[in-house]
Amino acid sequence: MPRVNVGDVALNYEQQGVGTDLVLIHGLGSDLTIWDSEAAIFGAHHRVTRPDVRGFGVSDKPPGPYSPATFACDLDRLFVACGIGDAHVVGISMGGVIAQRLALDFPRRVRSLVLVSTSSEVGQKATATWQRLADRIERDGFDAQTADASRAFSPAFARQHPEVVAALGRRNAACDPRGYAAAARAVSDYNWTAELRRLIAPTLILQGLDDQLTPPGGAVKLSRALPFARLLLVADAGHNLPLEQPVVFRDSLLAFIAAVDFAHASRRAAPSASGDTDGHGAGLNVCR
């Protein structure tokens, strides 16, 4: 697996396939291998890049604090290192938070967004819960309770597939406690719903109706805040929608980004009077 320096950390990533760029961002407690099945399928149509975000996998795990802006800056630098101009950016849970911040801070990097099991803000009660969990894991490490992944799935799926739940629990427990805690704090307290109105990237929001960690109401609010968003509410799916409903996830994602690519190619074939042929109006920010 290649590693690349992006400011103060080295990020591990994998890249495969040929086509327009597609970047997959994993969630809290995970790493790039969570996308193994999808990368093989998506790589038939796109150049797929999967990073381990800072604090996870084989990427560096510096002391916190981390922030959504820090994660977004890491990705911008990864784009530069990998020769990615813009990409379809897919993020689940924490990855969806990072994808939103990337689109807000570096709009030219984002051809489209696919946001899965995520939200644009966190309420006070949830913030306090996540920060208590981060403090506990940082202090004591993981135990059977803090590593348990049963609520990350719909109740029906958890009953029917205990082996999948157990595997995700083992993945949680294998995380570096300090990196996990820093990331949990980073995505425990944010609210940029009002900012999203300035995003022009086409967006697909996928939300399981049985999500116990990010309730569907957050996805509805997210869809109403984004000017060019489509919301797909998926029955019989919890927080880990790609694992519970893989066909729905893959087919809806591929159809959506194919349509975006077609529209993008059409615009480039007929440039606007303003000369903006890339479909984005705002410029790039610079990480400092």
N, C-alpha and C positions, 0 to 999 in steps of 0.2 A: 504494500500500500504506500503510495507517495505521501510525503509531507511537505508543506510549504510554509515558510515564515510569513506571518501576516501581522506586522507590528511586533507586539510583545509576546506573541505565542506562535507555536508551530501547529498548524491544523493538519490532521490526517484526512484524506479523502480518497474516493474511488471514482473513476470515470470510465464510461463505456458507451458504445453506440455511435451513430452518425446521424446528424440532422440538426434541427433547431435545438437550442440548449434548454435543458430541463434540470432544475436544481431541486433536490429533495432534502428537506430539513426535518430531522427527527424531533421527538418530544423529550420531556423531562424523564430522566432515568433510562434513556435508551442510547443508541449509537447508530451509525450508518447501516449496520447489518439488519436492522429492522426492515429495511427496504429491499432486501435481497431478491425476493420474488418479483416485486414490481420493477426493479431495475432491469432484470432480464427481459421482461416484456416491453417496457418503455424504450429500452435500448434498440429495439427493432425500428423505431421511428424517430428517435431523438438522441442527441448526445447527453447522457445522463451523468450528472455530477452529484455525489453524495458526500457531504462532509460530516465528520464528527465535530460537533460544535465544542468550543472551549469548555473544559471541565468534564468531558465525556470521551468514552472510547479510547483511542490511541492519541488523541490530541492532547496538548499541554493542559495542565490543570493548575493554573496559578491561583494564589489566594484571591478571595473576593475583595471588594465587591464587584459583581458583574451587573450589567444593565442591558435592556433591550437594545439601546444605542450601541453598546460595546459589541454585542453579537452582530448587529447590522454592519458595523465597521469591519469586523472580521470577514464577513461575507463579501463586502465590496472589494476588499483586498484579495480575497480568494478569486473573485471574478477576474481581477487584473492578472493574477499569477497564472490562471488557467486560460487566458485569452477569451474570456466570455464577455461579449458586449452587453447583450441583454438576454434574459431567460424567462421561461415559464417557471415561476417559483411556487413550490408546493410545500406547505408546512402543516404539521399536525400538532395540536395542543401548544406546547411551548414553541414548537417550530412555526406555528401559525402566528404567534406573537412576534417572533423574529421576522417573519416574512412581511408582516404589516409595517414594522419599523423600517425594514429595508426599503419598502415601497415609498414610505413617507420621506425618508432621508436621502435616498438615492433612486429617484423615480425612473431615470433612464436605464437602470439595471433590470427593470421589471416589465416584461412583455405582457404577462398576465399573472394573476394570482389564483391559487387554489388553496383555500383555507379550510382546514378540517378540524372539527372538534375544538374550536377556539373562540375567543371573544375579543372585544375592543376595550373592555374595562373590567375591573375587579372590584367587587363590593367590599366594604369595611370588614364584614364578618369573615369572608373568605380570605382576605389579606391577613387577618390575625391568625386564622387557622394554619395557613401555609407558613407563616413566619414562625409559629410555635413548632411546626413539624421540622422546619429547617434548623432551628436551634437544637432540637432533640437529636436529629441525625448527626449534626456537626459535633455535638458533645459525646454522644453514646455510640455512634455508628448505627448500622441497620440491625433490626431484630425482626422476628416473625411478623409483628404487627406493622412496623413501618415499611417493610418490604412487600407486604401483601398487596396483590394486584387485583383482587376480586371486584372492587368497585370500578375498575377501569374497563369493565365489560358490562353488557346488559345482564341482568339476573338470569335470563334464560340461557344465554351463551355460557355463562360461568358454570351453570349446573351441567350443561351438556358437554363442556370441554374443559374439565378441570386441569388437564395436562397443559393446555395453552395458558391458563391462568398461572399455574405453577411456574412455567417457563418464564413468564414475564416477571414474576416475583423474584426468581433467581437473577434475572437481568438487573432488576432494581438493586438487589443486595450486592451485586458485583460492582456497583458504582463507587467512585471515590466519594466518601462522605462530605468532604469539604467542598469539592466541586459541585456535588448535588445540592448542598445547602446554599451555596452562592447563587446557583442558577434558580433555585426555588424562590429565593428572596427577590431575584431580578424580575421574575414574572409574577410576583405576588401582589404588586401594587402599581398599577398603571391605569390611565384613562385617557385615550385619545380618540374617543368616538367623534367628537366635533371636528378633529383634524381630518378625518377620513373623507370628508366631502370634497377635498382638493385632489383626490386620487382619480386618475382617468384610466388606470389599467383595468381591462375587463377582469372580472373576478367571479369565480365559482366558489360557493360556500357549501360544504357538505357537513351535515349535522345529523347524528343519530338521535332518534326520538327517545331512546332509553339511556342517554348519557347521564351518568350520576355525578361526574366531575365537572362538566361544563354544560349546564342545562340548556335546552334548546332556545330558551328566551334570549340568551346572549347572542346566538346566531341570527335571530330575527332582528335584534337591534343592530347588529353588524351589517346585515343586508340592507337595512333602511338607511344607514349612514353612508354607504358606498354608492356613488352615482351609477356605476355600471356593474351591478352585482346580480347574480342569479343564485337563489337559495334552493338547495335540494335537501329536504328532510327525509331521512331514511328510516323506515320502520325496522324493528328487530335489530337495532344496532346501538351499541353504547359508545364509550369514548374511543375505543380502538376500532373505529369503523373499518379501516382497511383490512384488519384481520377478521372481523366478523362478517363483513359483506364485501369480499374482495372483487367479485365480478362487477357489482354496482360501482365500486370505487374506481376500478381500472377503466371500465367502459365510459363512465361519465367524464372522467378526466381526459381520456384520449379524444373523445368527441369534442369536448370543449376547446382544448388547445389546438385541435386541427382546424376548428372554425376560426380561432384567433389568428392562426398562421395564414389561413386563406385570406382573411380580411387584411392582414398586414401586407401580404404580397400584392393584393389589389391596390392598396394605397400607394405602395412604392411604384407600381406601374403607372399610376396617374397622380403625380406630385401635386400638392396643393399650391395655391397661389403664394402662400407664405414661404414655400420652400421647405416646410417641415415634412419630411418623408418618413420619419421613423415612428410616428404615432405618439410621441411624447413631447410635451411643451416645455417642461421644467428642466433645469440643468442639474448637474451632479453636485452633491455636497463633497466635502473633503474631510477625511478622518484626520484628527489631530491628536 
